[in-house]
């Protein structure tokens, strides 16, 4: 089992302590589980995990799922399996079921520790600390509109109005940040490692302010933009409507309308209507004509107004994921 410690140190950069699971813990298991595996206790930065060594006897993902749940409930600790010669199909099923496993010197998937590295992988830091606007849009869509796991990358590209090449790059970015796994060969899909609430908790600090720039213009009624600003705050929270108009618009659409002189007057300092130029398309996430609530939170999370800060934090706290 020393090779597991070495593998975790070299791939994840974490020092791990590994020892035999104490007999007092083993005795909590029924005989078919107690003698069905060799058990070890893994400690990583104060967190503990039981490792159960899977022999070469063929086991299904369904069997491993039931047994891991039974072990975890009886031992009151999360469980992951250690495997040597198991099929790629089985490993994909385990990832889909969010069951942790380690293949020494090859692969580690520990959703309990938010760790996921594929065969022969090493930590890669080729993406910026903050999520790209396109990756942020994908996550916000998954968090608020519909689960994206059932769809291929090509289908996701159509939903978000991105090219397949862009979606492939987004998938690699999210995977590098341990926010998802990529499964499949001919038609690849995303598998998110945690549920929506935990995914938001993991990703929120990496998300950008959606607004790229703010302009002020004369009021126009022809194009239905997404309502933002004070109107969106009043819509989603208990803050009162101020009557100030504010709209969110995707940068390419803004540039096109500006080129066509849609607004007779546009200025960076003052005007009747606030125009927020966004880094991603607010229409895709829009709900009933308003910008989505999570983007609203990102717009105002650094606001110094105490009432606004309290209301948007309450918006997240009370959200049903």
C-alpha positions in Angstrom: 0.0 0.0 0.0 3.0 2.3 0.1 2.6 2.8 -3.6 -0.8 4.5 -3.0 0.9 7.0 -0.6 3.5 7.6 -3.3 0.9 7.9 -6.0 -1.2 10.5 -4.1 2.0 12.5 -3.2 3.2 12.6 -6.8 -0.2 13.2 -8.6 -2.2 15.3 -6.1 0.7 16.7 -4.0 -0.9 15.6 -0.8 0.9 13.7 2.0 -1.2 10.7 3.1 -1.0 8.4 6.1 -2.1 4.8 5.5 -2.6 2.1 8.1 -4.6 -1.0 8.6 -8.1 -0.4 9.7 -8.3 -1.1 13.4 -10.0 -4.4 14.5 -12.5 -2.4 16.5 -13.8 -0.9 13.3 -13.7 -4.2 11.3 -15.9 -5.9 13.9 -18.7 -3.5 13.0 -19.0 -5.1 9.6 -21.0 -8.3 8.8 -18.9 -11.3 7.9 -19.4 -11.0 4.1 -17.9 -7.5 4.2 -15.3 -8.1 6.9 -13.7 -10.9 5.0 -14.6 -9.8 1.5 -11.9 -7.0 1.4 -8.7 -5.9 2.9 -9.3 -2.6 4.7 -7.0 0.4 5.2 -7.5 3.8 6.8 -6.3 6.7 4.7 -5.7 10.1 6.4 -5.2 13.2 4.2 -4.8 16.6 5.8 -7.0 15.6 8.8 -9.7 13.9 6.7 -10.1 10.1 6.9 -11.3 7.6 4.3 -11.6 3.9 4.4 -9.9 2.1 1.5 -11.3 -1.4 0.5 -9.0 -3.4 -1.7 -10.9 -5.1 -4.6 -9.5 -8.5 -5.6 -9.5 -9.8 -9.2 -12.9 -11.4 -8.8 -15.3 -9.5 -11.1 -17.7 -7.1 -9.4 -20.3 -4.9 -10.9 -20.8 -1.2 -10.2 -24.1 -2.0 -8.6 -22.5 -4.4 -6.1 -19.8 -2.0 -5.3 -22.3 0.8 -4.8 -24.4 -1.2 -2.4 -21.4 -2.4 -0.5 -19.7 1.0 -0.2 -22.9 2.4 1.2 -23.2 -0.4 3.7 -19.5 0.0 4.7 -19.8 3.8 5.0 -23.0 3.6 7.2 -21.5 1.0 9.5 -18.0 2.6 9.8 -19.3 6.2 9.8 -16.6 7.1 7.3 -16.5 7.6 3.5 -15.3 4.6 1.5 -13.3 4.2 -1.7 -12.1 1.1 -3.5 -8.5 0.2 -4.5 -8.5 -1.7 -7.8 -5.8 -3.1 -10.1 -7.3 -5.0 -13.1 -10.8 -3.6 -13.6 -12.4 -2.6 -16.9 -12.7 1.0 -18.1 -16.4 0.5 -18.3 -16.6 -0.3 -14.6 -14.5 2.8 -13.7 -16.8 5.0 -15.8 -19.8 3.6 -14.0 -18.2 4.2 -10.7 -17.6 7.9 -11.7 -21.2 8.2 -12.8 -22.3 6.8 -9.4 -19.8 9.1 -7.6 -18.1 6.1 -6.0 -14.4 6.8 -5.1 -11.6 4.5 -6.3 -7.9 4.4 -6.8 -6.0 2.5 -9.4 -2.4 2.7 -8.2 0.0 4.4 -10.6 -2.8 5.1 -13.0 -6.0 6.9 -11.8 -7.5 8.4 -8.7 -11.1 9.5 -8.2 -12.0 10.6 -4.7 -15.1 12.9 -4.8 -15.0 12.9 -1.0 -11.8 14.9 -1.2 -12.8 16.7 -4.5 -9.9 14.9 -6.3 -10.1 13.5 -9.8 -7.2 12.6 -12.0 -7.4 10.3 -15.0 -4.9 7.7 -16.3 -1.3 8.9 -16.1 -2.4 12.4 -15.3 -0.6 15.1 -13.4 -1.9 18.3 -12.0 -2.2 20.8 -14.8 -2.3 24.6 -14.2 -2.7 25.8 -17.8 -5.9 27.7 -17.1 -6.3 31.1 -15.3 -7.4 31.1 -11.7 -10.8 32.6 -12.6 -13.2 30.6 -14.8 -13.5 31.8 -18.4 -16.8 33.5 -19.1 -17.9 30.6 -21.4 -17.1 28.0 -18.7 -19.0 30.2 -16.2 -22.0 30.3 -18.4 -22.0 26.5 -18.7 -21.9 26.0 -15.0 -24.6 28.6 -14.3 -26.8 26.9 -16.9 -26.3 23.5 -15.2 -26.9 25.0 -11.8 -30.1 26.8 -12.8 -31.7 25.7 -16.1 -31.2 22.0 -16.6 -28.8 19.1 -15.7 -26.3 18.8 -18.5 -25.0 15.3 -17.7 -27.4 13.6 -20.0 -26.3 15.6 -23.1 -23.2 15.2 -25.3 -20.8 18.0 -25.7 -22.2 18.7 -29.2 -25.7 19.0 -27.7 -24.4 21.3 -25.0 -22.8 23.5 -27.6 -26.2 23.9 -29.3 -27.9 24.8 -26.1 -25.3 27.5 -25.2 -24.8 28.8 -28.8 -21.1 27.9 -28.7 -19.0 26.0 -31.2 -18.1 22.4 -30.5 -14.5 23.5 -30.3 -15.3 26.0 -27.5 -17.3 23.4 -25.5 -14.4 21.0 -25.8 -12.1 23.7 -24.4 -14.6 24.5 -21.6 -14.8 20.8 -20.6 -11.0 20.6 -20.4 -11.0 23.8 -18.2 -13.7 22.5 -15.8 -12.0 19.1 -15.6 -8.6 20.8 -14.8 -10.3 22.5 -11.9 -11.8 19.2 -10.6 -15.3 20.5 -11.2 -16.3 17.7 -13.6 -15.2 14.5 -15.3 -15.3 13.8 -19.1 -16.6 10.4 -20.1 -17.3 8.6 -23.4 -15.2 8.2 -26.5 -17.2 9.0 -29.7 -19.8 11.2 -27.9 -18.2 12.7 -24.8 -20.3 13.9 -21.8 -19.7 15.8 -18.6 -20.1 14.1 -15.2 -20.2 16.6 -12.3 -18.5 15.3 -9.2 -20.8 16.8 -6.7 -24.4 18.0 -6.4 -25.5 21.5 -7.5 -25.2 23.2 -4.1 -21.7 21.9 -3.5 -20.7 22.6 -7.1 -21.7 26.3 -6.5 -19.7 26.4 -3.3 -16.7 25.0 -5.1 -16.9 27.3 -8.1 -18.3 30.6 -6.8 -14.9 31.9 -5.7 -13.6 31.2 -9.2 -16.4 33.1 -11.0 -16.1 36.5 -12.5 -18.1 39.6 -12.3 -20.4 39.2 -15.4 -20.3 42.9 -16.4 -17.5 43.9 -18.7 -18.5 47.6 -19.1 -21.3 50.0 -18.3 -22.8 52.6 -20.6 -25.8 55.0 -20.3 -28.2 55.6 -23.2 -31.6 57.0 -24.1 -34.6 54.8 -23.5 -35.6 52.4 -26.4 -38.5 49.9 -26.6 -37.8 48.0 -29.7 -35.4 45.3 -28.4 -36.4 43.3 -25.3 -33.2 43.1 -23.3 -32.8 41.2 -20.0 -33.7 43.4 -17.0 -30.8 43.9 -14.6 -29.7 46.3 -11.9 -32.3 47.6 -9.4 -35.2 46.0 -11.2 -33.6 42.5 -10.9 -32.8 43.1 -7.3 -36.4 44.1 -6.5 -37.6 41.1 -8.5 -35.5 38.5 -6.6 -35.2 40.1 -3.1 -37.2 42.3 -0.7 -35.5 45.5 -1.9 -37.8 48.1 -3.2 -38.0 49.0 -6.9 -36.3 52.3 -7.7 -37.7 52.9 -11.2 -34.2 53.1 -12.7 -33.9 51.1 -15.9 -31.0 48.8 -16.4 -30.5 46.1 -19.0 -27.9 43.3 -19.6 -26.7 42.7 -23.1 -24.1 40.3 -24.5 -21.0 42.2 -25.9 -21.4 41.0 -29.6 -25.0 42.1 -29.6 -24.1 45.4 -28.0 -21.4 46.1 -30.6 -23.8 45.2 -33.5 -26.5 47.5 -32.2 -24.0 50.3 -31.6 -22.7 49.9 -35.1 -26.3 50.2 -36.4 -26.8 53.4 -34.3 -29.7 51.7 -32.3 -29.2 54.3 -29.6 -29.3 58.0 -30.6 -27.3 58.8 -27.4 -24.8 56.7 -25.6 -22.3 57.8 -22.9 -20.1 56.3 -20.2 -21.1 58.6 -17.5 -24.8 59.5 -17.5 -28.1 58.8 -19.3 -31.7 57.6 -18.9 -30.9 53.9 -19.1 -28.0 51.8 -17.7 -26.6 49.4 -20.3 -24.5 46.6 -18.9 -22.3 44.9 -21.4 -21.8 41.3 -20.3 -19.0 38.8 -20.9 -21.5 36.0 -21.6 -25.0 35.9 -23.0 -27.5 36.8 -20.3 -30.4 35.7 -22.5 -29.4 32.1 -22.3 -29.8 32.2 -18.5 -32.6 34.7 -18.4 -35.7 33.8 -16.3 -39.0 35.7 -17.1 -37.2 38.6 -18.7 -34.7 39.1 -15.8 -31.1 38.1 -15.5 -30.6 34.9 -13.6 -30.3 35.0 -9.8 -26.8 33.6 -9.5 -25.4 36.1 -12.0 -27.2 38.8 -10.1 -25.4 37.6 -7.0 -22.1 37.8 -8.8 -22.9 41.4 -10.0 -23.5 42.5 -6.4 -21.4 40.3 -4.1 -18.8 43.0 -3.6 -21.4 45.8 -3.1 -20.7 48.0 -0.1 -24.3 48.7 0.6 -25.1 46.6 3.7 -28.8 46.1 2.7 -27.9 44.9 -0.8 -25.2 42.6 0.6 -27.6 41.1 3.1 -30.4 40.5 0.5 -28.2 38.8 -2.1 -26.6 36.6 0.6 -30.1 35.6 1.7 -31.0 34.9 -1.9 -28.2 32.3 -2.0 -29.0 31.0 1.4 -32.7 30.4 0.7 -32.1 29.0 -2.8 -33.6 25.5 -3.5 -30.9 23.6 -5.4 
